[in-house]
Amino acid sequence: MSSAAISSSNPAREPGYPEKDCLSCRIIGASAFIGLGGYAIMQAKKQNAFAKVRPAGGPMIAPKVTGILGTVFIGLGIGRLFMPPTRA
C-alpha cells in the first residue's frame, strides 16, 4: 500500500484537521492529575508542610515544594477537565 493511500485513509491525522479530544480522555487525564496532586499534598501534610512551627531537625523547604507541586497538579487537572473538546 502506498503512503498516499495510507494518509488519505485517515483524514484526522492530516495537517489542517483538528484532533479529537473525547470526554472520557479528558476525564481520565483530569483524574490522573488531580489524584497525583492529592497524593503530593497528602505527603506534604505528613512532612508537616502546613504546620506553623517546624519541629527541630525537620526538613524546611522540601515539604513546601511538595505542597506547591500538589497544588499545581490539581490546577492542571481542573484545567484539563474544562479544556475545549477539539484542538487545532
N, CA, C and O atoms as a Maestro MAE file, in Angstrom:
{
 s_m_m2io_version
 :::
 2.0.0
}

f_m_ct {
 s_m_title
 :::
 protein
 m_atom[352] {
  # First column is atom index #
  i_m_mmod_type
  r_m_x_coord
  r_m_y_coord
  r_m_z_coord
  i_m_residue_number
  s_m_chain_name
  s_m_pdb_residue_name
  s_m_pdb_atom_name
  i_m_atomic_number
  :::
  1 25 0.844 -1.175 0.000 1 A "MET " " N  " 7
  2 3 0.000 0.000 0.000 1 A "MET " " CA " 6
  3 2 0.890 1.238 0.000 1 A "MET " " C  " 6
  4 15 1.859 1.302 0.756 1 A "MET " " O  " 8
  5 25 0.581 2.195 -0.816 2 A "SER " " N  " 7
  6 3 1.412 3.381 -0.909 2 A "SER " " CA " 6
  7 2 1.150 4.324 0.267 2 A "SER " " C  " 6
  8 15 0.135 4.225 0.957 2 A "SER " " O  " 8
  9 25 2.092 5.235 0.468 3 A "SER " " N  " 7
  10 3 1.943 6.174 1.578 3 A "SER " " CA " 6
  11 2 0.790 7.154 1.326 3 A "SER " " C  " 6
  12 15 0.180 7.652 2.272 3 A "SER " " O  " 8
  13 25 0.495 7.425 0.061 4 A "ALA " " N  " 7
  14 3 -0.627 8.312 -0.255 4 A "ALA " " CA " 6
  15 2 -1.951 7.655 0.121 4 A "ALA " " C  " 6
  16 15 -2.870 8.327 0.591 4 A "ALA " " O  " 8
  17 25 -2.048 6.341 -0.085 5 A "ALA " " N  " 7
  18 3 -3.288 5.639 0.265 5 A "ALA " " CA " 6
  19 2 -3.458 5.554 1.778 5 A "ALA " " C  " 6
  20 15 -4.577 5.633 2.285 5 A "ALA " " O  " 8
  21 25 -2.362 5.396 2.491 6 A "ILE " " N  " 7
  22 3 -2.444 5.325 3.958 6 A "ILE " " CA " 6
  23 2 -2.845 6.677 4.525 6 A "ILE " " C  " 6
  24 15 -3.708 6.750 5.400 6 A "ILE " " O  " 8
  25 25 -2.227 7.753 4.033 7 A "SER " " N  " 7
  26 3 -2.533 9.071 4.585 7 A "SER " " CA " 6
  27 2 -3.949 9.526 4.224 7 A "SER " " C  " 6
  28 15 -4.574 10.252 4.997 7 A "SER " " O  " 8
  29 25 -4.460 9.114 3.071 8 A "SER " " N  " 7
  30 3 -5.803 9.536 2.707 8 A "SER " " CA " 6
  31 2 -6.872 8.704 3.407 8 A "SER " " C  " 6
  32 15 -8.031 9.113 3.473 8 A "SER " " O  " 8
  33 25 -6.486 7.523 3.937 9 A "SER " " N  " 7
  34 3 -7.476 6.701 4.630 9 A "SER " " CA " 6
  35 2 -7.771 7.219 6.034 9 A "SER " " C  " 6
  36 15 -8.785 6.845 6.624 9 A "SER " " O  " 8
  37 25 -6.909 8.067 6.576 10 A "ASN " " N  " 7
  38 3 -7.102 8.608 7.914 10 A "ASN " " CA " 6
  39 2 -7.028 10.134 7.851 10 A "ASN " " C  " 6
  40 15 -5.976 10.706 8.135 10 A "ASN " " O  " 8
  41 25 -8.127 10.805 7.483 11 A "PRO " " N  " 7
  42 3 -8.056 12.259 7.320 11 A "PRO " " CA " 6
  43 2 -7.884 13.009 8.637 11 A "PRO " " C  " 6
  44 15 -7.507 14.180 8.615 11 A "PRO " " O  " 8
  45 25 -8.143 12.387 9.775 12 A "ALA " " N  " 7
  46 3 -7.998 13.093 11.043 12 A "ALA " " CA " 6
  47 2 -6.539 13.352 11.379 12 A "ALA " " C  " 6
  48 15 -6.253 14.232 12.191 12 A "ALA " " O  " 8
  49 25 -5.604 12.616 10.782 13 A "ARG " " N  " 7
  50 3 -4.177 12.783 11.046 13 A "ARG " " CA " 6
  51 2 -3.509 13.783 10.100 13 A "ARG " " C  " 6
  52 15 -2.369 14.184 10.338 13 A "ARG " " O  " 8
  53 25 -4.186 14.184 9.053 14 A "GLU " " N  " 7
  54 3 -3.594 15.105 8.093 14 A "GLU " " CA " 6
  55 2 -3.539 16.511 8.680 14 A "GLU " " C  " 6
  56 15 -4.377 16.881 9.502 14 A "GLU " " O  " 8
  57 25 -2.552 17.287 8.255 15 A "PRO " " N  " 7
  58 3 -2.476 18.672 8.739 15 A "PRO " " CA " 6
  59 2 -3.710 19.468 8.327 15 A "PRO " " C  " 6
  60 15 -4.241 19.294 7.230 15 A "PRO " " O  " 8
  61 25 -4.142 20.315 9.197 16 A "GLY " " N  " 7
  62 3 -5.314 21.133 8.900 16 A "GLY " " CA " 6
  63 2 -6.578 20.636 9.564 16 A "GLY " " C  " 6
  64 15 -7.558 21.374 9.662 16 A "GLY " " O  " 8
  65 25 -6.571 19.395 10.022 17 A "TYR " " N  " 7
  66 3 -7.730 18.854 10.724 17 A "TYR " " CA " 6
  67 2 -7.476 18.908 12.231 17 A "TYR " " C  " 6
  68 15 -6.401 18.515 12.684 17 A "TYR " " O  " 8
  69 25 -8.434 19.380 13.004 18 A "PRO " " N  " 7
  70 3 -8.232 19.395 14.456 18 A "PRO " " CA " 6
  71 2 -8.281 17.975 15.016 18 A "PRO " " C  " 6
  72 15 -9.009 17.119 14.514 18 A "PRO " " O  " 8
  73 25 -7.497 17.743 16.058 19 A "GLU " " N  " 7
  74 3 -7.505 16.436 16.711 19 A "GLU " " CA " 6
  75 2 -8.710 16.339 17.627 19 A "GLU " " C  " 6
  76 15 -9.082 17.319 18.272 19 A "GLU " " O  " 8
  77 25 -9.316 15.174 17.689 20 A "LYS " " N  " 7
  78 3 -10.455 14.952 18.572 20 A "LYS " " CA " 6
  79 2 -9.945 14.663 19.981 20 A "LYS " " C  " 6
  80 15 -8.973 13.930 20.157 20 A "LYS " " O  " 8
  81 25 -10.596 15.235 20.967 21 A "ASP " " N  " 7
  82 3 -10.265 15.002 22.362 21 A "ASP " " CA " 6
  83 2 -11.575 14.664 23.059 21 A "ASP " " C  " 6
  84 15 -12.336 15.558 23.429 21 A "ASP " " O  " 8
  85 25 -11.836 13.373 23.237 22 A "CYS " " N  " 7
  86 3 -13.137 12.931 23.731 22 A "CYS " " CA " 6
  87 2 -13.297 13.206 25.226 22 A "CYS " " C  " 6
  88 15 -12.324 13.469 25.933 22 A "CYS " " O  " 8
  89 25 -14.531 13.140 25.684 23 A "LEU " " N  " 7
  90 3 -14.841 13.424 27.080 23 A "LEU " " CA " 6
  91 2 -14.179 12.422 28.008 23 A "LEU " " C  " 6
  92 15 -13.667 12.805 29.060 23 A "LEU " " O  " 8
  93 25 -14.179 11.152 27.644 24 A "SER " " N  " 7
  94 3 -13.565 10.148 28.519 24 A "SER " " CA " 6
  95 2 -12.057 10.366 28.641 24 A "SER " " C  " 6
  96 15 -11.486 10.121 29.704 24 A "SER " " O  " 8
  97 25 -11.407 10.818 27.575 25 A "CYS " " N  " 7
  98 3 -9.971 11.118 27.640 25 A "CYS " " CA " 6
  99 2 -9.716 12.282 28.593 25 A "CYS " " C  " 6
  100 15 -8.764 12.249 29.373 25 A "CYS " " O  " 8
  101 25 -10.553 13.300 28.535 26 A "ARG " " N  " 7
  102 3 -10.388 14.441 29.436 26 A "ARG " " CA " 6
  103 2 -10.646 14.051 30.879 26 A "ARG " " C  " 6
  104 15 -9.944 14.519 31.775 26 A "ARG " " O  " 8
  105 25 -11.642 13.200 31.125 27 A "ILE " " N  " 7
  106 3 -11.953 12.786 32.495 27 A "ILE " " CA " 6
  107 2 -10.820 11.936 33.063 27 A "ILE " " C  " 6
  108 15 -10.436 12.119 34.218 27 A "ILE " " O  " 8
  109 25 -10.285 11.020 32.278 28 A "ILE " " N  " 7
  110 3 -9.187 10.170 32.749 28 A "ILE " " CA " 6
  111 2 -7.939 11.017 33.010 28 A "ILE " " C  " 6
  112 15 -7.278 10.844 34.033 28 A "ILE " " O  " 8
  113 25 -7.618 11.918 32.104 29 A "GLY " " N  " 7
  114 3 -6.453 12.782 32.293 29 A "GLY " " CA " 6
  115 2 -6.603 13.692 33.494 29 A "GLY " " C  " 6
  116 15 -5.659 13.877 34.261 29 A "GLY " " O  " 8
  117 25 -7.788 14.262 33.660 30 A "ALA " " N  " 7
  118 3 -8.032 15.150 34.798 30 A "ALA " " CA " 6
  119 2 -7.964 14.391 36.109 30 A "ALA " " C  " 6
  120 15 -7.396 14.887 37.082 30 A "ALA " " O  " 8
  121 25 -8.537 13.192 36.151 31 A "SER " " N  " 7
  122 3 -8.499 12.429 37.399 31 A "SER " " CA " 6
  123 2 -7.076 11.987 37.733 31 A "SER " " C  " 6
  124 15 -6.728 11.893 38.910 31 A "SER " " O  " 8
  125 25 -6.257 11.716 36.738 32 A "ALA " " N  " 7
  126 3 -4.858 11.358 36.996 32 A "ALA " " CA " 6
  127 2 -4.113 12.539 37.603 32 A "ALA " " C  " 6
  128 15 -3.390 12.373 38.585 32 A "ALA " " O  " 8
  129 25 -4.279 13.728 37.032 33 A "PHE " " N  " 7
  130 3 -3.617 14.916 37.573 33 A "PHE " " CA " 6
  131 2 -4.124 15.251 38.974 33 A "PHE " " C  " 6
  132 15 -3.326 15.561 39.859 33 A "PHE " " O  " 8
  133 25 -5.418 15.193 39.183 34 A "ILE " " N  " 7
  134 3 -5.979 15.520 40.488 34 A "ILE " " CA " 6
  135 2 -5.553 14.484 41.526 34 A "ILE " " C  " 6
  136 15 -5.259 14.840 42.668 34 A "ILE " " O  " 8
  137 25 -5.517 13.216 41.145 35 A "GLY " " N  " 7
  138 3 -5.055 12.180 42.062 35 A "GLY " " CA " 6
  139 2 -3.599 12.362 42.444 35 A "GLY " " C  " 6
  140 15 -3.235 12.199 43.609 35 A "GLY " " O  " 8
  141 25 -2.760 12.700 41.470 36 A "LEU " " N  " 7
  142 3 -1.347 12.940 41.740 36 A "LEU " " CA " 6
  143 2 -1.169 14.157 42.640 36 A "LEU " " C  " 6
  144 15 -0.339 14.145 43.549 36 A "LEU " " O  " 8
  145 25 -1.942 15.199 42.389 37 A "GLY " " N  " 7
  146 3 -1.869 16.391 43.230 37 A "GLY " " CA " 6
  147 2 -2.338 16.119 44.643 37 A "GLY " " C  " 6
  148 15 -1.739 16.607 45.601 37 A "GLY " " O  " 8
  149 25 -3.404 15.344 44.785 38 A "GLY " " N  " 7
  150 3 -3.891 14.985 46.117 38 A "GLY " " CA " 6
  151 2 -2.869 14.166 46.883 38 A "GLY " " C  " 6
  152 15 -2.684 14.358 48.085 38 A "GLY " " O  " 8
  153 25 -2.203 13.251 46.187 39 A "TYR " " N  " 7
  154 3 -1.168 12.441 46.830 39 A "TYR " " CA " 6
  155 2 0.000 13.323 47.278 39 A "TYR " " C  " 6
  156 15 0.526 13.140 48.376 39 A "TYR " " O  " 8
  157 25 0.407 14.274 46.441 40 A "ALA " " N  " 7
  158 3 1.515 15.157 46.804 40 A "ALA " " CA " 6
  159 2 1.153 16.020 48.012 40 A "ALA " " C  " 6
  160 15 1.986 16.231 48.894 40 A "ALA " " O  " 8
  161 25 -0.073 16.517 48.058 41 A "ILE " " N  " 7
  162 3 -0.488 17.323 49.202 41 A "ILE " " CA " 6
  163 2 -0.564 16.462 50.462 41 A "ILE " " C  " 6
  164 15 -0.217 16.926 51.548 41 A "ILE " " O  " 8
  165 25 -1.009 15.223 50.329 42 A "MET " " N  " 7
  166 3 -1.061 14.321 51.478 42 A "MET " " CA " 6
  167 2 0.356 14.053 52.013 42 A "MET " " C  " 6
  168 15 0.566 14.016 53.225 42 A "MET " " O  " 8
  169 25 1.316 13.869 51.112 43 A "GLN " " N  " 7
  170 3 2.691 13.652 51.548 43 A "GLN " " CA " 6
  171 2 3.279 14.911 52.186 43 A "GLN " " C  " 6
  172 15 4.039 14.820 53.150 43 A "GLN " " O  " 8
  173 25 2.932 16.078 51.656 44 A "ALA " " N  " 7
  174 3 3.409 17.322 52.258 44 A "ALA " " CA " 6
  175 2 2.829 17.506 53.655 44 A "ALA " " C  " 6
  176 15 3.505 18.012 54.550 44 A "ALA " " O  " 8
  177 25 1.581 17.096 53.838 45 A "LYS " " N  " 7
  178 3 0.975 17.196 55.158 45 A "LYS " " CA " 6
  179 2 1.665 16.252 56.144 45 A "LYS " " C  " 6
  180 15 1.846 16.599 57.311 45 A "LYS " " O  " 8
  181 25 2.049 15.063 55.682 46 A "LYS " " N  " 7
  182 3 2.777 14.132 56.542 46 A "LYS " " CA " 6
  183 2 4.142 14.689 56.949 46 A "LYS " " C  " 6
  184 15 4.655 14.356 58.017 46 A "LYS " " O  " 8
  185 25 4.732 15.539 56.098 47 A "GLN " " N  " 7
  186 3 6.035 16.142 56.378 47 A "GLN " " CA " 6
  187 2 5.904 17.459 57.139 47 A "GLN " " C  " 6
  188 15 6.886 18.187 57.283 47 A "GLN " " O  " 8
  189 25 4.706 17.772 57.625 48 A "ASN " " N  " 7
  190 3 4.424 18.995 58.393 48 A "ASN " " CA " 6
  191 2 4.690 20.268 57.592 48 A "ASN " " C  " 6
  192 15 5.235 21.234 58.126 48 A "ASN " " O  " 8
  193 25 4.312 20.275 56.327 49 A "ALA " " N  " 7
  194 3 4.498 21.463 55.500 49 A "ALA " " CA " 6
  195 2 3.549 22.572 55.903 49 A "ALA " " C  " 6
  196 15 3.851 23.747 55.691 49 A "ALA " " O  " 8
  197 25 2.408 22.226 56.482 50 A "PHE " " N  " 7
  198 3 1.392 23.221 56.810 50 A "PHE " " CA " 6
  199 2 1.408 23.589 58.287 50 A "PHE " " C  " 6
  200 15 0.529 24.319 58.743 50 A "PHE " " O  " 8
  201 25 2.382 23.105 59.040 51 A "ALA " " N  " 7
  202 3 2.474 23.427 60.467 51 A "ALA " " CA " 6
  203 2 3.029 24.838 60.639 51 A "ALA " " C  " 6
  204 15 3.876 25.274 59.860 51 A "ALA " " O  " 8
  205 25 2.558 25.539 61.643 52 A "LYS " " N  " 7
  206 3 3.044 26.895 61.890 52 A "LYS " " CA " 6
  207 2 4.437 26.877 62.499 52 A "LYS " " C  " 6
  208 15 5.250 27.758 62.218 52 A "LYS " " O  " 8
  209 25 4.720 25.869 63.340 53 A "VAL " " N  " 7
  210 3 6.032 25.755 63.960 53 A "VAL " " CA " 6
  211 2 6.669 24.460 63.468 53 A "VAL " " C  " 6
  212 15 6.100 23.378 63.612 53 A "VAL " " O  " 8
  213 25 7.843 24.589 62.894 54 A "ARG " " N  " 7
  214 3 8.552 23.428 62.363 54 A "ARG " " CA " 6
  215 2 9.274 22.715 63.495 54 A "ARG " " C  " 6
  216 15 9.925 23.361 64.317 54 A "ARG " " O  " 8
  217 25 9.166 21.365 63.550 55 A "PRO " " N  " 7
  218 3 9.905 20.652 64.591 55 A "PRO " " CA " 6
  219 2 11.411 20.742 64.353 55 A "PRO " " C  " 6
  220 15 11.859 20.865 63.213 55 A "PRO " " O  " 8
  221 25 12.176 20.681 65.416 56 A "ALA " " N  " 7
  222 3 13.629 20.795 65.308 56 A "ALA " " CA " 6
  223 2 14.186 19.633 64.490 56 A "ALA " " C  " 6
  224 15 13.834 18.476 64.720 56 A "ALA " " O  " 8
  225 25 15.043 19.946 63.548 57 A "GLY " " N  " 7
  226 3 15.678 18.920 62.734 57 A "GLY " " CA " 6
  227 2 14.846 18.455 61.546 57 A "GLY " " C  " 6
  228 15 15.297 17.612 60.772 57 A "GLY " " O  " 8
  229 25 13.652 18.985 61.391 58 A "GLY " " N  " 7
  230 3 12.811 18.591 60.269 58 A "GLY " " CA " 6
  231 2 13.188 19.339 59.002 58 A "GLY " " C  " 6
  232 15 13.796 20.407 59.072 58 A "GLY " " O  " 8
  233 25 12.835 18.794 57.847 59 A "PRO " " N  " 7
  234 3 13.146 19.492 56.595 59 A "PRO " " CA " 6
  235 2 12.342 20.788 56.475 59 A "PRO " " C  " 6
  236 15 11.196 20.860 56.920 59 A "PRO " " O  " 8
  237 25 12.948 21.800 55.874 60 A "MET " " N  " 7
  238 3 12.292 23.098 55.804 60 A "MET " " CA " 6
  239 2 11.669 23.365 54.434 60 A "MET " " C  " 6
  240 15 10.520 23.803 54.371 60 A "MET " " O  " 8
  241 25 12.372 23.122 53.359 61 A "ILE " " N  " 7
  242 3 11.912 23.522 52.024 61 A "ILE " " CA " 6
  243 2 11.167 22.407 51.301 61 A "ILE " " C  " 6
  244 15 10.165 22.673 50.639 61 A "ILE " " O  " 8
  245 25 11.631 21.174 51.412 62 A "ALA " " N  " 7
  246 3 11.071 20.072 50.625 62 A "ALA " " CA " 6
  247 2 9.567 19.878 50.823 62 A "ALA " " C  " 6
  248 15 8.867 19.666 49.833 62 A "ALA " " O  " 8
  249 25 9.030 19.940 52.049 63 A "PRO " " N  " 7
  250 3 7.580 19.765 52.183 63 A "PRO " " CA " 6
  251 2 6.777 20.887 51.524 63 A "PRO " " C  " 6
  252 15 5.688 20.653 50.999 63 A "PRO " " O  " 8
  253 25 7.312 22.083 51.555 64 A "LYS " " N  " 7
  254 3 6.599 23.201 50.928 64 A "LYS " " CA " 6
  255 2 6.603 23.066 49.409 64 A "LYS " " C  " 6
  256 15 5.608 23.381 48.757 64 A "LYS " " O  " 8
  257 25 7.712 22.600 48.842 65 A "VAL " " N  " 7
  258 3 7.783 22.369 47.393 65 A "VAL " " CA " 6
  259 2 6.807 21.266 46.999 65 A "VAL " " C  " 6
  260 15 6.144 21.359 45.966 65 A "VAL " " O  " 8
  261 25 6.719 20.221 47.821 66 A "THR " " N  " 7
  262 3 5.780 19.137 47.545 66 A "THR " " CA " 6
  263 2 4.341 19.643 47.583 66 A "THR " " C  " 6
  264 15 3.527 19.255 46.745 66 A "THR " " O  " 8
  265 25 4.024 20.501 48.544 67 A "GLY " " N  " 7
  266 3 2.686 21.085 48.611 67 A "GLY " " CA " 6
  267 2 2.370 21.967 47.416 67 A "GLY " " C  " 6
  268 15 1.252 21.954 46.900 67 A "GLY " " O  " 8
  269 25 3.358 22.730 46.982 68 A "ILE " " N  " 7
  270 3 3.161 23.594 45.808 68 A "ILE " " CA " 6
  271 2 2.951 22.740 44.558 68 A "ILE " " C  " 6
  272 15 2.081 23.037 43.738 68 A "ILE " " O  " 8
  273 25 3.748 21.683 44.414 69 A "LEU " " N  " 7
  274 3 3.567 20.790 43.260 69 A "LEU " " CA " 6
  275 2 2.192 20.123 43.280 69 A "LEU " " C  " 6
  276 15 1.565 19.956 42.234 69 A "LEU " " O  " 8
  277 25 1.728 19.746 44.455 70 A "GLY " " N  " 7
  278 3 0.390 19.165 44.559 70 A "GLY " " CA " 6
  279 2 -0.680 20.138 44.109 70 A "GLY " " C  " 6
  280 15 -1.621 19.762 43.410 70 A "GLY " " O  " 8
  281 25 -0.532 21.389 44.513 71 A "THR " " N  " 7
  282 3 -1.489 22.420 44.099 71 A "THR " " CA " 6
  283 2 -1.444 22.637 42.589 71 A "THR " " C  " 6
  284 15 -2.483 22.813 41.953 71 A "THR " " O  " 8
  285 25 -0.245 22.624 42.020 72 A "VAL " " N  " 7
  286 3 -0.097 22.806 40.571 72 A "VAL " " CA " 6
  287 2 -0.756 21.644 39.819 72 A "VAL " " C  " 6
  288 15 -1.450 21.861 38.825 72 A "VAL " " O  " 8
  289 25 -0.538 20.410 40.294 73 A "PHE " " N  " 7
  290 3 -1.145 19.258 39.617 73 A "PHE " " CA " 6
  291 2 -2.667 19.283 39.710 73 A "PHE " " C  " 6
  292 15 -3.350 18.912 38.755 73 A "PHE " " O  " 8
  293 25 -3.197 19.710 40.834 74 A "ILE " " N  " 7
  294 3 -4.661 19.815 40.940 74 A "ILE " " CA " 6
  295 2 -5.176 20.881 39.976 74 A "ILE " " C  " 6
  296 15 -6.209 20.692 39.335 74 A "ILE " " O  " 8
  297 25 -4.462 21.997 39.873 75 A "GLY " " N  " 7
  298 3 -4.843 23.025 38.910 75 A "GLY " " CA " 6
  299 2 -4.783 22.530 37.476 75 A "GLY " " C  " 6
  300 15 -5.655 22.848 36.667 75 A "GLY " " O  " 8
  301 25 -3.748 21.746 37.155 76 A "LEU " " N  " 7
  302 3 -3.662 21.168 35.810 76 A "LEU " " CA " 6
  303 2 -4.807 20.201 35.545 76 A "LEU " " C  " 6
  304 15 -5.329 20.146 34.431 76 A "LEU " " O  " 8
  305 25 -5.199 19.441 36.558 77 A "GLY " " N  " 7
  306 3 -6.313 18.516 36.391 77 A "GLY " " CA " 6
  307 2 -7.616 19.239 36.133 77 A "GLY " " C  " 6
  308 15 -8.407 18.823 35.286 77 A "GLY " " O  " 8
  309 25 -7.842 20.319 36.858 78 A "ILE " " N  " 7
  310 3 -9.066 21.109 36.643 78 A "ILE " " CA " 6
  311 2 -9.028 21.759 35.260 78 A "ILE " " C  " 6
  312 15 -10.043 21.807 34.564 78 A "ILE " " O  " 8
  313 25 -7.863 22.254 34.868 79 A "GLY " " N  " 7
  314 3 -7.729 22.839 33.529 79 A "GLY " " CA " 6
  315 2 -7.943 21.814 32.439 79 A "GLY " " C  " 6
  316 15 -8.554 22.113 31.413 79 A "GLY " " O  " 8
  317 25 -7.446 20.607 32.651 80 A "ARG " " N  " 7
  318 3 -7.629 19.529 31.665 80 A "ARG " " CA " 6
  319 2 -9.093 19.133 31.538 80 A "ARG " " C  " 6
  320 15 -9.563 18.796 30.452 80 A "ARG " " O  " 8
  321 25 -9.805 19.177 32.651 81 A "LEU " " N  " 7
  322 3 -11.216 18.800 32.632 81 A "LEU " " CA " 6
  323 2 -12.056 19.781 31.820 81 A "LEU " " C  " 6
  324 15 -13.000 19.379 31.139 81 A "LEU " " O  " 8
  325 25 -11.720 21.050 31.889 82 A "PHE " " N  " 7
  326 3 -12.517 22.064 31.207 82 A "PHE " " CA " 6
  327 2 -11.904 22.531 29.898 82 A "PHE " " C  " 6
  328 15 -12.263 23.598 29.399 82 A "PHE " " O  " 8
  329 25 -10.982 21.753 29.330 83 A "MET " " N  " 7
  330 3 -10.418 22.089 28.015 83 A "MET " " CA " 6
  331 2 -11.500 21.968 26.954 83 A "MET " " C  " 6
  332 15 -12.421 21.165 27.103 83 A "MET " " O  " 8
  333 25 -11.407 22.741 25.898 84 A "PRO " " N  " 7
  334 3 -12.347 22.541 24.791 84 A "PRO " " CA " 6
  335 2 -12.138 21.168 24.177 84 A "PRO " " C  " 6
  336 15 -11.017 20.661 24.199 84 A "PRO " " O  " 8
  337 25 -13.175 20.547 23.630 85 A "PRO " " N  " 7
  338 3 -13.063 19.173 23.132 85 A "PRO " " CA " 6
  339 2 -12.199 19.006 21.890 85 A "PRO " " C  " 6
  340 15 -11.804 17.879 21.590 85 A "PRO " " O  " 8
  341 25 -11.887 20.055 21.161 86 A "THR " " N  " 7
  342 3 -11.031 19.921 19.981 86 A "THR " " CA " 6
  343 2 -9.880 20.892 20.088 86 A "THR " " C  " 6
  344 15 -10.004 21.969 20.671 86 A "THR " " O  " 8
  345 25 -8.751 20.494 19.511 87 A "ARG " " N  " 7
  346 3 -7.573 21.347 19.476 87 A "ARG " " CA " 6
  347 2 -7.154 21.542 18.027 87 A "ARG " " C  " 6
  348 15 -7.298 20.635 17.207 87 A "ARG " " O  " 8
  349 25 -6.642 22.707 17.714 88 A "ALA " " N  " 7
  350 3 -6.177 22.968 16.356 88 A "ALA " " CA " 6
  351 2 -4.746 22.545 16.191 88 A "ALA " " C  " 6
  352 15 -4.180 22.690 15.107 88 A "ALA " " O  " 8
  :::
 }
 m_bond[351] {
  # First column is bond index #
  i_m_from
  i_m_to
  i_m_order
  :::
  1 1 2 1
  2 2 3 1
  3 3 4 2
  4 3 5 1
  5 5 6 1
  6 6 7 1
  7 7 8 2
  8 7 9 1
  9 9 10 1
  10 10 11 1
  11 11 12 2
  12 11 13 1
  13 13 14 1
  14 14 15 1
  15 15 16 2
  16 15 17 1
  17 17 18 1
  18 18 19 1
  19 19 20 2
  20 19 21 1
  21 21 22 1
  22 22 23 1
  23 23 24 2
  24 23 25 1
  25 25 26 1
  26 26 27 1
  27 27 28 2
  28 27 29 1
  29 29 30 1
  30 30 31 1
  31 31 32 2
  32 31 33 1
  33 33 34 1
  34 34 35 1
  35 35 36 2
  36 35 37 1
  37 37 38 1
  38 38 39 1
  39 39 40 2
  40 39 41 1
  41 41 42 1
  42 42 43 1
  43 43 44 2
  44 43 45 1
  45 45 46 1
  46 46 47 1
  47 47 48 2
  48 47 49 1
  49 49 50 1
  50 50 51 1
  51 51 52 2
  52 51 53 1
  53 53 54 1
  54 54 55 1
  55 55 56 2
  56 55 57 1
  57 57 58 1
  58 58 59 1
  59 59 60 2
  60 59 61 1
  61 61 62 1
  62 62 63 1
  63 63 64 2
  64 63 65 1
  65 65 66 1
  66 66 67 1
  67 67 68 2
  68 67 69 1
  69 69 70 1
  70 70 71 1
  71 71 72 2
  72 71 73 1
  73 73 74 1
  74 74 75 1
  75 75 76 2
  76 75 77 1
  77 77 78 1
  78 78 79 1
  79 79 80 2
  80 79 81 1
  81 81 82 1
  82 82 83 1
  83 83 84 2
  84 83 85 1
  85 85 86 1
  86 86 87 1
  87 87 88 2
  88 87 89 1
  89 89 90 1
  90 90 91 1
  91 91 92 2
  92 91 93 1
  93 93 94 1
  94 94 95 1
  95 95 96 2
  96 95 97 1
  97 97 98 1
  98 98 99 1
  99 99 100 2
  100 99 101 1
  101 101 102 1
  102 102 103 1
  103 103 104 2
  104 103 105 1
  105 105 106 1
  106 106 107 1
  107 107 108 2
  108 107 109 1
  109 109 110 1
  110 110 111 1
  111 111 112 2
  112 111 113 1
  113 113 114 1
  114 114 115 1
  115 115 116 2
  116 115 117 1
  117 117 118 1
  118 118 119 1
  119 119 120 2
  120 119 121 1
  121 121 122 1
  122 122 123 1
  123 123 124 2
  124 123 125 1
  125 125 126 1
  126 126 127 1
  127 127 128 2
  128 127 129 1
  129 129 130 1
  130 130 131 1
  131 131 132 2
  132 131 133 1
  133 133 134 1
  134 134 135 1
  135 135 136 2
  136 135 137 1
  137 137 138 1
  138 138 139 1
  139 139 140 2
  140 139 141 1
  141 141 142 1
  142 142 143 1
  143 143 144 2
  144 143 145 1
  145 145 146 1
  146 146 147 1
  147 147 148 2
  148 147 149 1
  149 149 150 1
  150 150 151 1
  151 151 152 2
  152 151 153 1
  153 153 154 1
  154 154 155 1
  155 155 156 2
  156 155 157 1
  157 157 158 1
  158 158 159 1
  159 159 160 2
  160 159 161 1
  161 161 162 1
  162 162 163 1
  163 163 164 2
  164 163 165 1
  165 165 166 1
  166 166 167 1
  167 167 168 2
  168 167 169 1
  169 169 170 1
  170 170 171 1
  171 171 172 2
  172 171 173 1
  173 173 174 1
  174 174 175 1
  175 175 176 2
  176 175 177 1
  177 177 178 1
  178 178 179 1
  179 179 180 2
  180 179 181 1
  181 181 182 1
  182 182 183 1
  183 183 184 2
  184 183 185 1
  185 185 186 1
  186 186 187 1
  187 187 188 2
  188 187 189 1
  189 189 190 1
  190 190 191 1
  191 191 192 2
  192 191 193 1
  193 193 194 1
  194 194 195 1
  195 195 196 2
  196 195 197 1
  197 197 198 1
  198 198 199 1
  199 199 200 2
  200 199 201 1
  201 201 202 1
  202 202 203 1
  203 203 204 2
  204 203 205 1
  205 205 206 1
  206 206 207 1
  207 207 208 2
  208 207 209 1
  209 209 210 1
  210 210 211 1
  211 211 212 2
  212 211 213 1
  213 213 214 1
  214 214 215 1
  215 215 216 2
  216 215 217 1
  217 217 218 1
  218 218 219 1
  219 219 220 2
  220 219 221 1
  221 221 222 1
  222 222 223 1
  223 223 224 2
  224 223 225 1
  225 225 226 1
  226 226 227 1
  227 227 228 2
  228 227 229 1
  229 229 230 1
  230 230 231 1
  231 231 232 2
  232 231 233 1
  233 233 234 1
  234 234 235 1
  235 235 236 2
  236 235 237 1
  237 237 238 1
  238 238 239 1
  239 239 240 2
  240 239 241 1
  241 241 242 1
  242 242 243 1
  243 243 244 2
  244 243 245 1
  245 245 246 1
  246 246 247 1
  247 247 248 2
  248 247 249 1
  249 249 250 1
  250 250 251 1
  251 251 252 2
  252 251 253 1
  253 253 254 1
  254 254 255 1
  255 255 256 2
  256 255 257 1
  257 257 258 1
  258 258 259 1
  259 259 260 2
  260 259 261 1
  261 261 262 1
  262 262 263 1
  263 263 264 2
  264 263 265 1
  265 265 266 1
  266 266 267 1
  267 267 268 2
  268 267 269 1
  269 269 270 1
  270 270 271 1
  271 271 272 2
  272 271 273 1
  273 273 274 1
  274 274 275 1
  275 275 276 2
  276 275 277 1
  277 277 278 1
  278 278 279 1
  279 279 280 2
  280 279 281 1
  281 281 282 1
  282 282 283 1
  283 283 284 2
  284 283 285 1
  285 285 286 1
  286 286 287 1
  287 287 288 2
  288 287 289 1
  289 289 290 1
  290 290 291 1
  291 291 292 2
  292 291 293 1
  293 293 294 1
  294 294 295 1
  295 295 296 2
  296 295 297 1
  297 297 298 1
  298 298 299 1
  299 299 300 2
  300 299 301 1
  301 301 302 1
  302 302 303 1
  303 303 304 2
  304 303 305 1
  305 305 306 1
  306 306 307 1
  307 307 308 2
  308 307 309 1
  309 309 310 1
  310 310 311 1
  311 311 312 2
  312 311 313 1
  313 313 314 1
  314 314 315 1
  315 315 316 2
  316 315 317 1
  317 317 318 1
  318 318 319 1
  319 319 320 2
  320 319 321 1
  321 321 322 1
  322 322 323 1
  323 323 324 2
  324 323 325 1
  325 325 326 1
  326 326 327 1
  327 327 328 2
  328 327 329 1
  329 329 330 1
  330 330 331 1
  331 331 332 2
  332 331 333 1
  333 333 334 1
  334 334 335 1
  335 335 336 2
  336 335 337 1
  337 337 338 1
  338 338 339 1
  339 339 340 2
  340 339 341 1
  341 341 342 1
  342 342 343 1
  343 343 344 2
  344 343 345 1
  345 345 346 1
  346 346 347 1
  347 347 348 2
  348 347 349 1
  349 349 350 1
  350 350 351 1
  351 351 352 2
  :::
 }
}
